[in-house]
Amino acid sequence: METTGSSLTASEVRALEDKHRDLLILCLKLEELAADFDTGEIPRGIQKVAKHIEPLVAAAHTLEEQKFYPDLELHAGSCFGSLLLDQVKSEHRVDRRAARELSLTLAAVARKRCRLSLQTVAHMVRGFQEAVRRHITAEQMLLQQLLSVEPEMQVLPT
């Protein structure tokens, strides 16, 4: 089994990076939607984006919670590290709720049944994608820290 600096395998790290990439692509699509909403347009493809938000967030969170976070907990190394991990974990609950709300809102906009103004929806979209990007950045920093643990932990042969 190929391994990295932690007990995460290289394939698990790649899978995590792929999930993060998928979320960042979603963020780009959401930015485009927000720009269209600002001009008063309801863009084509909004229903497709709405359907993919929750599954993309859930897939990333599941992988992080099952493979990534246990390693982080093992190597947290300090009270600060543990507190940071608790913060990142708690953001998952908020992100899931926000993904659900945004998905429902975009679906309502697509059906022209949303009572919110397009400008308000644009703000929702931007807030969500900014939170997702910030979360991914934090997790990428934690991943880099975790992957650098092994060289420090190795015991030299006697």
Residue pairs with C-beta under 8 A, 6 or more apart in sequence:
1 9
2 9
2 10
2 11
3 9
3 10
4 10
4 13
4 147
4 150
5 146
5 147
5 148
5 149
5 150
5 151
6 71
6 74
6 75
6 146
6 147
6 149
6 150
7 71
7 74
8 16
8 67
8 68
8 71
8 146
8 147
12 63
12 67
12 68
13 143
13 147
15 63
15 67
16 60
16 63
16 64
16 67
16 68
16 139
16 143
19 56
19 59
19 60
19 63
19 64
20 60
20 136
20 139
20 140
22 56
22 59
22 60
23 56
23 57
23 60
23 132
23 136
24 133
24 136
26 49
26 52
26 53
26 56
26 129
26 132
27 129
27 132
27 133
29 49
30 49
30 125
30 126
30 128
30 129
31 125
31 126
31 129
32 43
33 43
33 46
33 49
33 106
33 122
33 125
34 121
34 122
34 123
34 125
34 126
34 129
35 122
36 42
36 43
37 43
37 109
37 118
37 119
37 121
37 122
37 125
38 118
38 119
38 122
40 118
41 118
42 109
42 110
42 112
42 118
46 106
46 109
46 110
47 106
47 107
47 110
49 106
50 102
50 103
50 104
50 106
50 107
50 110
51 103
51 107
53 99
53 102
53 103
53 106
54 96
54 99
54 100
54 103
57 95
57 96
57 99
57 132
58 96
58 99
61 92
61 95
61 96
64 92
64 139
65 89
65 92
68 139
68 143
68 146
69 85
69 88
69 89
71 146
72 81
72 85
72 142
72 146
73 82
73 85
75 81
75 146
75 149
76 82
76 85
84 138
84 142
85 142
88 135
88 138
88 139
88 142
91 131
91 135
94 131
95 131
95 132
95 135
98 127
98 128
98 131
99 128
101 124
102 124
102 125
102 128
105 114
105 116
105 121
105 124
106 121
106 125
108 114
109 116
109 118
109 121
114 121
116 124
